[in-house]
Amino acid sequence: MPEWMKQAKAAKDLQEARSDSAAKDRTIARMKVQNEGPFFWKTLVEKLTIQKEFLPTAFGLTGTVSVTESSGGEMLCRVEVSLGGLISKSAYINLFYRPEGSIIRCHPQFGGGGDVHFGVTDEKVIVVLGGEYRNPEQAGELVCSGIGSSSPTRRA
């Protein structure tokens, strides 16, 4: 076989191997998100609940974190902050997650909502939020700081 044909065949074989490898990597990542996404969600809710406890000290606000499950299995986590007073003011964000899904839907009271996508980096399930990879604690911090920035005290 002429040398140029050998090189062309080798290049084609290499491209096919890379394509197969990339497809396998995507399949592994999808399976990892399906398997570990529920743990990420549970940890995110726990971190939000912990952060809510510090709202009175940090910002003079009160907060609630409530989780419900729809009949279709989708989970809703509502994070709400309030400022008491003569006229009570509040702000909230609703987070929706379907176990084994690949997104968390975010619907804040103020501003635009959107989807937060799961991904895998360094063998860990993360979300891409605010243009960066985030673990559950970092995602919780961003959610709380975001709702804090649209909090009643900032809109008064």
BATOR-979217 format. One record per residue (C-alpha): y, x negated, z negated; residue in one letter. Coordinates in steps of 0.05 Angstrom, whole numbers, padded with zeros to 5 digits, always signed. Layout:
N
YXZA/...
This chain:
156
+00000+00000+00000M/+00068-00028+00018P/+00112-00051-00040E/+00166+00001-00028W/+00114+00057-00032M/+00087+00029-00097K/+00157+00027-00126Q/+00172+00098-00101A/+00107+00124-00132K/+00120+00087-00197A/+00190+00117-00200A/+00163+00186-00187K/+00108+00178-00240D/+00160+00153-00290L/+00205+00213-00276Q/+00147+00261-00285E/+00127+00227-00351A/+00199+00232-00376R/+00203+00305-00356S/+00136+00319-00391D/+00160+00282-00453S/+00226+00319-00455A/+00189+00386-00449A/+00143+00366-00506K/+00203+00345-00548D/+00237+00412-00536R/+00173+00449-00554T/+00165+00408-00618I/+00238+00420-00637A/+00232+00495-00624R/+00169+00498-00668M/+00203+00458-00723K/+00262+00505-00723V/+00216+00566-00726Q/+00177+00536-00783N/+00234+00506-00824E/+00291+00554-00806G/+00273+00602-00862P/+00276+00545-00913F/+00344+00525-00884F/+00369+00597-00891W/+00343+00602-00963K/+00376+00536-00981T/+00441+00556-00948L/+00443+00621-00988V/+00428+00582-01052E/+00485+00533-01038K/+00533+00590-01023L/+00513+00623-01089T/+00526+00559-01128I/+00593+00548-01094Q/+00614+00620-01110K/+00607+00604-01184E/+00664+00553-01179F/+00714+00598-01143L/+00749+00620-01207P/+00761+00549-01231T/+00778+00519-01163A/+00820+00574-01132F/+00829+00630-01183G/+00785+00675-01141L/+00722+00714-01155T/+00665+00717-01106G/+00600+00752-01090T/+00541+00731-01048V/+00493+00787-01030S/+00431+00784-00987V/+00396+00843-00955T/+00341+00851-00904E/+00343+00902-00848S/+00282+00943-00828S/+00276+00897-00768G/+00270+00836-00812G/+00339+00807-00799E/+00372+00779-00862M/+00445+00790-00878L/+00483+00746-00926C/+00553+00771-00943R/+00600+00723-00977V/+00663+00756-01005E/+00721+00727-01044V/+00772+00769-01081S/+00838+00760-01115L/+00848+00811-01170G/+00914+00839-01190G/+00954+00902-01180L/+00933+00904-01108I/+00865+00871-01100S/+00856+00830-01037K/+00792+00803-01007S/+00761+00766-00949A/+00689+00762-00927Y/+00641+00733-00877I/+00574+00763-00856N/+00518+00715-00836L/+00458+00743-00800F/+00391+00707-00792Y/+00326+00730-00762R/+00268+00690-00792P/+00239+00643-00741E/+00301+00652-00699G/+00344+00595-00672S/+00413+00620-00691I/+00454+00646-00749I/+00505+00697-00726R/+00572+00691-00762C/+00622+00749-00767H/+00683+00734-00810P/+00731+00788-00830Q/+00788+00747-00801F/+00783+00705-00738G/+00729+00702-00685G/+00655+00703-00699G/+00601+00665-00663G/+00531+00638-00664D/+00511+00576-00702V/+00452+00543-00668H/+00395+00507-00702F/+00374+00438-00678G/+00332+00380-00699V/+00357+00310-00712T/+00321+00253-00746D/+00262+00301-00757E/+00307+00348-00798K/+00328+00419-00781V/+00404+00424-00780I/+00456+00470-00751V/+00513+00452-00706V/+00576+00479-00740L/+00647+00458-00729G/+00624+00411-00674G/+00580+00370-00722E/+00508+00369-00747Y/+00504+00401-00816R/+00450+00407-00869N/+00449+00471-00912P/+00496+00443-00965E/+00547+00419-00913Q/+00542+00486-00876A/+00554+00523-00942G/+00615+00479-00957E/+00644+00494-00888L/+00632+00569-00896V/+00664+00571-00965C/+00722+00528-00944S/+00732+00572-00883G/+00732+00636-00923I/+00776+00602-00974G/+00826+00585-00920S/+00829+00659-00901S/+00826+00679-00973S/+00872+00732-01002P/+00917+00679-01034T/+00930+00647-00967R/+00946+00715-00935R/+00991+00741-00990A/
